[in-house]
Amino acid sequence: MAAVLTVDPRSGVPIYLQIIEQIKRSVALRVLQVGEQLPTVKQLAIDLTVNPNTVARAYRELERDEVIETAPGRGSFVRGDGMAQSPRAAAADIARTAFDAALREAKSVGLTRDEAQELIEAALDRWFQE
């Protein structure tokens, strides 16, 4: 697997979601190629120093989202149909995960919806100047 996955247990984002986001990003950016085999659940759990159930959960979600397919006895592979969702949809999923994490953090520190919306509007103005 060409992509290098990392997790941060202190980020506040569940580890399985970090794995999902990184694999989706790697597929969308073509770092992981169609048909490429992913590490086994056991191997990725060892590499990331996480519980194998966490990796298995991420793989199940990726399979449900049709990003990967698993063949019993052979392993898990990036789907060969060009990915069920377009790279644009994968990018939107990645952004959605990041927005959810940012908004969860904003809410946890006591910001109101209006305050969070003001911050989002300011960021949009900074990043998407016309």
C-alpha atoms as an extended CHARMM CRD file, in Angstrom:
* protein
*
       130  EXT
         1         1  MET       CA              0.0000000000        0.0000000000        0.0000000000  PROA      1               0.0000000000
         2         2  ALA       CA              1.5300000000        3.2790000000       -1.1440000000  PROA      2               0.0000000000
         3         3  ALA       CA             -0.4380000000        5.4790000000        1.2480000000  PROA      3               0.0000000000
         4         4  VAL       CA              0.8530000000        5.9250000000        4.7600000000  PROA      4               0.0000000000
         5         5  LEU       CA             -1.8820000000        6.0580000000        7.3650000000  PROA      5               0.0000000000
         6         6  THR       CA             -1.5200000000        7.7190000000       10.7420000000  PROA      6               0.0000000000
         7         7  VAL       CA             -3.9440000000        8.2160000000       13.5990000000  PROA      7               0.0000000000
         8         8  ASP       CA             -4.0630000000       10.7040000000       16.4400000000  PROA      8               0.0000000000
         9         9  PRO       CA             -5.9390000000        9.3360000000       19.4580000000  PROA      9               0.0000000000
        10        10  ARG       CA             -5.9790000000       12.8280000000       21.0210000000  PROA      10              0.0000000000
        11        11  SER       CA             -7.6650000000       14.5230000000       18.0530000000  PROA      11              0.0000000000
        12        12  GLY       CA            -11.1870000000       13.9330000000       19.3490000000  PROA      12              0.0000000000
        13        13  VAL       CA            -12.0870000000       12.1800000000       16.0800000000  PROA      13              0.0000000000
        14        14  PRO       CA            -12.7180000000        8.4500000000       16.4770000000  PROA      14              0.0000000000
        15        15  ILE       CA             -9.8210000000        6.4260000000       15.1090000000  PROA      15              0.0000000000
        16        16  TYR       CA            -11.9830000000        4.3960000000       12.7480000000  PROA      16              0.0000000000
        17        17  LEU       CA            -13.1970000000        7.6620000000       11.1610000000  PROA      17              0.0000000000
        18        18  GLN       CA             -9.5980000000        8.8320000000       10.7730000000  PROA      18              0.0000000000
        19        19  ILE       CA             -8.7740000000        5.6000000000        8.9370000000  PROA      19              0.0000000000
        20        20  ILE       CA            -11.8440000000        5.9280000000        6.6930000000  PROA      20              0.0000000000
        21        21  GLU       CA            -11.0750000000        9.5620000000        5.8500000000  PROA      21              0.0000000000
        22        22  GLN       CA             -7.4470000000        8.8240000000        5.0110000000  PROA      22              0.0000000000
        23        23  ILE       CA             -8.2820000000        5.8660000000        2.7890000000  PROA      23              0.0000000000
        24        24  LYS       CA            -11.0130000000        7.8210000000        0.9810000000  PROA      24              0.0000000000
        25        25  ARG       CA             -8.5990000000       10.7030000000        0.4760000000  PROA      25              0.0000000000
        26        26  SER       CA             -5.9020000000        8.3540000000       -0.8280000000  PROA      26              0.0000000000
        27        27  VAL       CA             -8.3550000000        6.7910000000       -3.2920000000  PROA      27              0.0000000000
        28        28  ALA       CA             -9.7170000000       10.1770000000       -4.4230000000  PROA      28              0.0000000000
        29        29  LEU       CA             -6.1970000000       11.4980000000       -4.9900000000  PROA      29              0.0000000000
        30        30  ARG       CA             -5.2060000000        8.2450000000       -6.7230000000  PROA      30              0.0000000000
        31        31  VAL       CA             -2.4910000000        7.5120000000       -4.1540000000  PROA      31              0.0000000000
        32        32  LEU       CA             -4.2550000000        4.1670000000       -3.8020000000  PROA      32              0.0000000000
        33        33  GLN       CA             -4.8920000000        2.6800000000       -7.2220000000  PROA      33              0.0000000000
        34        34  VAL       CA             -7.9020000000        0.6670000000       -8.3280000000  PROA      34              0.0000000000
        35        35  GLY       CA             -7.3210000000       -2.9810000000       -7.4600000000  PROA      35              0.0000000000
        36        36  GLU       CA             -4.5820000000       -2.2020000000       -4.9530000000  PROA      36              0.0000000000
        37        37  GLN       CA             -4.6420000000       -4.4250000000       -1.8950000000  PROA      37              0.0000000000
        38        38  LEU       CA             -4.9800000000       -2.8470000000        1.5290000000  PROA      38              0.0000000000
        39        39  PRO       CA             -3.0910000000       -4.1940000000        4.5240000000  PROA      39              0.0000000000
        40        40  THR       CA             -4.8710000000       -6.9080000000        6.4550000000  PROA      40              0.0000000000
        41        41  VAL       CA             -6.8940000000       -5.8180000000        9.4700000000  PROA      41              0.0000000000
        42        42  LYS       CA             -4.3000000000       -7.3860000000       11.7320000000  PROA      42              0.0000000000
        43        43  GLN       CA             -1.3410000000       -5.7570000000        9.9640000000  PROA      43              0.0000000000
        44        44  LEU       CA             -2.8750000000       -2.2820000000        9.8950000000  PROA      44              0.0000000000
        45        45  ALA       CA             -3.8390000000       -2.6090000000       13.5730000000  PROA      45              0.0000000000
        46        46  ILE       CA             -0.2200000000       -3.4570000000       14.3870000000  PROA      46              0.0000000000
        47        47  ASP       CA              1.1350000000       -0.6340000000       12.2010000000  PROA      47              0.0000000000
        48        48  LEU       CA             -1.1850000000        1.9390000000       13.8040000000  PROA      48              0.0000000000
        49        49  THR       CA             -1.0620000000        0.4170000000       17.3080000000  PROA      49              0.0000000000
        50        50  VAL       CA             -4.8320000000        0.2020000000       17.5140000000  PROA      50              0.0000000000
        51        51  ASN       CA             -7.3520000000       -2.5060000000       18.2750000000  PROA      51              0.0000000000
        52        52  PRO       CA             -8.0470000000       -4.7720000000       15.2670000000  PROA      52              0.0000000000
        53        53  ASN       CA            -11.7970000000       -4.2150000000       15.8310000000  PROA      53              0.0000000000
        54        54  THR       CA            -11.2280000000       -0.5210000000       15.0600000000  PROA      54              0.0000000000
        55        55  VAL       CA             -9.6360000000       -1.3360000000       11.6980000000  PROA      55              0.0000000000
        56        56  ALA       CA            -12.3170000000       -3.9300000000       10.9560000000  PROA      56              0.0000000000
        57        57  ARG       CA            -15.0100000000       -1.3230000000       11.6130000000  PROA      57              0.0000000000
        58        58  ALA       CA            -13.3180000000        1.1350000000        9.2450000000  PROA      58              0.0000000000
        59        59  TYR       CA            -13.0260000000       -1.5320000000        6.5380000000  PROA      59              0.0000000000
        60        60  ARG       CA            -16.7120000000       -2.4650000000        6.9730000000  PROA      60              0.0000000000
        61        61  GLU       CA            -17.7370000000        1.1820000000        6.5460000000  PROA      61              0.0000000000
        62        62  LEU       CA            -15.4930000000        1.5540000000        3.4910000000  PROA      62              0.0000000000
        63        63  GLU       CA            -17.0310000000       -1.5770000000        2.0220000000  PROA      63              0.0000000000
        64        64  ARG       CA            -20.5390000000       -0.2570000000        2.7450000000  PROA      64              0.0000000000
        65        65  ASP       CA            -19.5740000000        3.0020000000        0.9990000000  PROA      65              0.0000000000
        66        66  GLU       CA            -18.3090000000        0.8820000000       -1.9200000000  PROA      66              0.0000000000
        67        67  VAL       CA            -14.7820000000        2.2890000000       -1.7180000000  PROA      67              0.0000000000
        68        68  ILE       CA            -13.2340000000       -1.1290000000       -1.1190000000  PROA      68              0.0000000000
        69        69  GLU       CA            -14.2620000000       -4.7250000000       -1.6310000000  PROA      69              0.0000000000
        70        70  THR       CA            -13.2500000000       -7.6770000000        0.4770000000  PROA      70              0.0000000000
        71        71  ALA       CA            -12.7510000000      -11.1720000000       -0.8350000000  PROA      71              0.0000000000
        72        72  PRO       CA            -12.6880000000      -13.7870000000        1.9360000000  PROA      72              0.0000000000
        73        73  GLY       CA             -9.2570000000      -15.3630000000        2.1140000000  PROA      73              0.0000000000
        74        74  ARG       CA             -7.7780000000      -12.8480000000       -0.3560000000  PROA      74              0.0000000000
        75        75  GLY       CA             -8.0410000000       -9.5010000000        1.4270000000  PROA      75              0.0000000000
        76        76  SER       CA             -9.4370000000       -6.0250000000        0.8700000000  PROA      76              0.0000000000
        77        77  PHE       CA             -8.9080000000       -4.1090000000       -2.3620000000  PROA      77              0.0000000000
        78        78  VAL       CA             -9.7120000000       -0.6820000000       -3.7650000000  PROA      78              0.0000000000
        79        79  ARG       CA            -12.8340000000       -1.2060000000       -5.8730000000  PROA      79              0.0000000000
        80        80  GLY       CA            -12.2080000000       -1.9170000000       -9.5020000000  PROA      80              0.0000000000
        81        81  ASP       CA            -15.1930000000        0.0290000000      -10.8180000000  PROA      81              0.0000000000
        82        82  GLY       CA            -13.4120000000        3.3440000000      -10.5870000000  PROA      82              0.0000000000
        83        83  MET       CA            -14.7590000000        3.8540000000       -7.0890000000  PROA      83              0.0000000000
        84        84  ALA       CA            -18.4760000000        3.8690000000       -6.5310000000  PROA      84              0.0000000000
        85        85  GLN       CA            -18.4720000000        7.5870000000       -5.9220000000  PROA      85              0.0000000000
        86        86  SER       CA            -16.7520000000       10.1750000000       -8.0480000000  PROA      86              0.0000000000
        87        87  PRO       CA            -13.5530000000       11.8450000000       -6.8440000000  PROA      87              0.0000000000
        88        88  ARG       CA            -15.7100000000       14.9610000000       -6.2950000000  PROA      88              0.0000000000
        89        89  ALA       CA            -18.0630000000       13.0070000000       -4.0090000000  PROA      89              0.0000000000
        90        90  ALA       CA            -15.0850000000       11.5230000000       -2.1630000000  PROA      90              0.0000000000
        91        91  ALA       CA            -13.6740000000       15.0240000000       -1.6920000000  PROA      91              0.0000000000
        92        92  ALA       CA            -17.0570000000       16.1490000000       -0.3300000000  PROA      92              0.0000000000
        93        93  ASP       CA            -17.0400000000       13.2170000000        2.1360000000  PROA      93              0.0000000000
        94        94  ILE       CA            -13.5590000000       14.2100000000        3.3080000000  PROA      94              0.0000000000
        95        95  ALA       CA            -14.5900000000       17.8500000000        3.7340000000  PROA      95              0.0000000000
        96        96  ARG       CA            -17.7920000000       16.8160000000        5.5410000000  PROA      96              0.0000000000
        97        97  THR       CA            -15.7310000000       14.8230000000        8.0480000000  PROA      97              0.0000000000
        98        98  ALA       CA            -13.4520000000       17.8050000000        8.6520000000  PROA      98              0.0000000000
        99        99  PHE       CA            -16.4060000000       20.1880000000        9.0270000000  PROA      99              0.0000000000
       100       100  ASP       CA            -18.1090000000       17.8240000000       11.4620000000  PROA      100             0.0000000000
       101       101  ALA       CA            -14.9500000000       17.6500000000       13.5860000000  PROA      101             0.0000000000
       102       102  ALA       CA            -14.5160000000       21.4330000000       13.5410000000  PROA      102             0.0000000000
       103       103  LEU       CA            -18.1460000000       22.0780000000       14.4530000000  PROA      103             0.0000000000
       104       104  ARG       CA            -18.0750000000       19.4260000000       17.1800000000  PROA      104             0.0000000000
       105       105  GLU       CA            -15.0400000000       21.2160000000       18.6300000000  PROA      105             0.0000000000
       106       106  ALA       CA            -16.7110000000       24.6410000000       18.3420000000  PROA      106             0.0000000000
       107       107  LYS       CA            -19.7890000000       23.3590000000       20.1460000000  PROA      107             0.0000000000
       108       108  SER       CA            -17.7130000000       21.6590000000       22.8390000000  PROA      108             0.0000000000
       109       109  VAL       CA            -15.9710000000       24.9370000000       23.6910000000  PROA      109             0.0000000000
       110       110  GLY       CA            -19.3160000000       26.7000000000       24.0160000000  PROA      110             0.0000000000
       111       111  LEU       CA            -19.7130000000       28.6010000000       20.7590000000  PROA      111             0.0000000000
       112       112  THR       CA            -23.2700000000       29.2650000000       19.6780000000  PROA      112             0.0000000000
       113       113  ARG       CA            -24.5870000000       28.3790000000       16.2410000000  PROA      113             0.0000000000
       114       114  ASP       CA            -24.4240000000       32.0580000000       15.2180000000  PROA      114             0.0000000000
       115       115  GLU       CA            -20.8180000000       32.3800000000       16.4310000000  PROA      115             0.0000000000
       116       116  ALA       CA            -19.8190000000       29.2200000000       14.5510000000  PROA      116             0.0000000000
       117       117  GLN       CA            -21.5700000000       30.4660000000       11.4300000000  PROA      117             0.0000000000
       118       118  GLU       CA            -19.6800000000       33.7850000000       11.6400000000  PROA      118             0.0000000000
       119       119  LEU       CA            -16.3900000000       31.8790000000       11.8310000000  PROA      119             0.0000000000
       120       120  ILE       CA            -17.3690000000       29.7150000000        8.8630000000  PROA      120             0.0000000000
       121       121  GLU       CA            -18.3530000000       32.7660000000        6.8050000000  PROA      121             0.0000000000
       122       122  ALA       CA            -15.0290000000       34.4550000000        7.6240000000  PROA      122             0.0000000000
       123       123  ALA       CA            -13.1100000000       31.3260000000        6.6100000000  PROA      123             0.0000000000
       124       124  LEU       CA            -15.0840000000       31.0610000000        3.3610000000  PROA      124             0.0000000000
       125       125  ASP       CA            -14.2920000000       34.6880000000        2.5890000000  PROA      125             0.0000000000
       126       126  ARG       CA            -10.5820000000       34.0570000000        3.2490000000  PROA      126             0.0000000000
       127       127  TRP       CA            -10.3360000000       30.8790000000        1.1950000000  PROA      127             0.0000000000
       128       128  PHE       CA            -12.7600000000       31.5720000000       -1.6470000000  PROA      128             0.0000000000
       129       129  GLN       CA            -12.1050000000       35.1700000000       -2.6260000000  PROA      129             0.0000000000
       130       130  GLU       CA            -13.7030000000       36.0710000000       -5.9320000000  PROA      130             0.0000000000
